[in-house]
Amino acid sequence: MDNVEIFNETGNEIKDLDVLKPLLLYARSYEGLDDTELEFSVIIVDNERIHKINKEYRGIDRPTDVISFALEDSEGVNLENYRILGDIYISIDKVKEQAKSYGHSERRELAFLTVHGFLHLLGYDHMEPDDEKIMFAKQEEILNGFGITR
């Protein structure tokens, strides 16, 4: 993929990181962005780090699973056929907790959170019920189409 970097800031080896770039390529194509160069990062952190980020930027004093910082929310960042999207932070601790809680693999949970963050970078949200239906349907279609099911 164009300029997509995946960083593991946990200091621990994380299996399944190799699935993220192909998954994001698939998601990019699903969204009709094959002719657009994309630039963004996926940063894997632990609960302590995402807790600090969540508190500082969202005013929420607890860890969360994924936070996206979309640069396109700012004026003057949009270029034709080149999009600087921003950053996706994912807590690997939450990946493990939620995979166990939901009864599916850590691979599936990591993929879900990555697609969720990617869609946020593209401007989707789930604040309103209709928007949530659209975003969550897209997530499932992308994951199922890529072959990552529950």
C-alpha positions in Angstrom: 0.0 0.0 0.0 1.2 3.5 -0.7 2.4 5.2 2.5 0.9 3.1 5.3 3.2 2.4 8.2 2.4 -0.1 11.0 4.2 0.5 14.2 4.3 -1.8 17.2 5.1 0.4 20.2 4.4 -2.3 22.8 7.9 -3.8 22.9 6.4 -7.3 22.5 6.0 -9.4 19.4 2.5 -9.3 18.1 1.3 -12.0 15.7 -1.1 -11.2 13.0 0.3 -7.7 12.2 1.1 -9.1 8.7 -2.6 -9.3 7.9 -3.1 -5.5 8.3 -1.6 -4.2 5.1 -3.4 -6.7 2.8 -6.6 -6.0 4.7 -6.2 -2.3 4.3 -5.6 -2.7 0.6 -8.8 -4.6 0.4 -10.7 -2.0 2.4 -9.2 0.7 0.2 -10.5 -1.0 -2.9 -13.9 -1.7 -1.3 -14.1 2.1 -0.7 -13.3 2.8 -4.4 -10.0 4.4 -3.7 -7.7 2.4 -6.0 -6.7 5.5 -7.9 -5.9 7.5 -4.7 -2.6 7.4 -2.9 -3.2 7.1 0.9 -0.9 8.0 3.7 -1.6 7.0 7.3 -0.3 5.0 10.3 -1.5 2.2 12.4 0.1 2.3 15.8 -0.2 -0.6 18.2 0.1 0.4 21.9 -0.8 -1.0 25.3 -3.6 0.0 27.6 -1.4 2.5 29.5 -0.5 4.4 26.4 -4.0 4.5 24.9 -5.4 5.5 28.3 -3.1 8.6 28.3 -4.2 9.4 24.7 -7.8 9.0 25.5 -7.6 11.2 28.6 -5.5 13.9 26.9 -7.5 14.2 23.6 -11.0 13.0 24.5 -11.1 13.8 28.2 -12.0 10.2 29.0 -10.0 8.8 31.9 -9.8 5.1 30.9 -8.3 2.9 28.2 -10.2 2.4 25.0 -9.7 -0.1 22.1 -9.1 2.3 19.1 -8.7 6.0 18.6 -8.4 7.6 15.1 -6.9 11.0 14.5 -8.2 12.1 11.1 -6.1 14.8 9.4 -8.8 15.4 6.8 -10.9 17.0 9.5 -8.6 19.9 9.1 -8.8 22.4 6.3 -6.2 22.4 3.6 -5.2 18.8 3.9 -7.1 17.4 0.9 -5.2 16.9 -2.4 -6.4 15.4 -5.6 -5.6 11.7 -5.7 -3.5 11.9 -2.6 -5.0 11.7 0.9 -3.1 12.2 4.1 -5.5 10.4 6.5 -3.9 10.5 9.9 -3.2 7.9 12.6 -5.0 4.9 14.1 -4.0 3.9 17.6 -5.0 0.4 18.7 -4.6 -1.1 22.2 -3.3 -4.7 21.9 -4.5 -5.3 25.5 -8.0 -4.4 24.4 -7.6 -6.7 21.4 -6.9 -9.6 23.6 -9.6 -8.7 26.2 -12.3 -8.2 23.6 -11.4 -11.2 21.5 -11.9 -13.4 24.6 -15.0 -11.6 25.6 -16.6 -11.8 22.1 -15.5 -15.4 21.6 -13.5 -14.9 18.4 -9.8 -14.8 17.6 -7.3 -12.0 18.4 -6.7 -11.8 14.6 -10.4 -11.0 14.0 -10.5 -8.4 16.7 -7.3 -6.7 15.5 -8.7 -6.7 11.9 -12.0 -5.3 13.1 -10.4 -2.5 15.1 -8.1 -1.6 12.1 -11.0 -1.4 9.7 -13.0 0.5 12.2 -10.2 3.1 12.6 -9.7 3.2 8.8 -13.3 4.0 8.2 -13.1 6.8 10.8 -10.1 8.2 8.9 -12.3 8.3 5.8 -14.9 10.3 7.6 -17.4 7.6 8.7 -18.8 7.7 12.3 -21.3 6.0 14.4 -22.7 8.9 16.5 -26.2 8.6 15.0 -28.1 5.3 14.5 -28.3 5.6 10.7 -24.5 6.4 10.5 -23.8 3.5 12.8 -25.8 1.1 10.6 -23.8 2.2 7.5 -20.4 2.1 9.2 -20.9 -1.3 11.0 -22.3 -2.8 7.8 -19.2 -1.7 5.9 -16.9 -3.1 8.5 -18.6 -6.5 8.3 -18.7 -6.5 4.5 -14.9 -5.7 4.4 -14.0 -8.3 7.0 -16.2 -11.0 5.4 -15.0 -10.1 1.9 -11.4 -10.4 3.0 -12.1 -13.7 4.7 -12.0 -12.7 8.4 -15.2 -13.9 9.9 -16.4 -14.4 13.5 
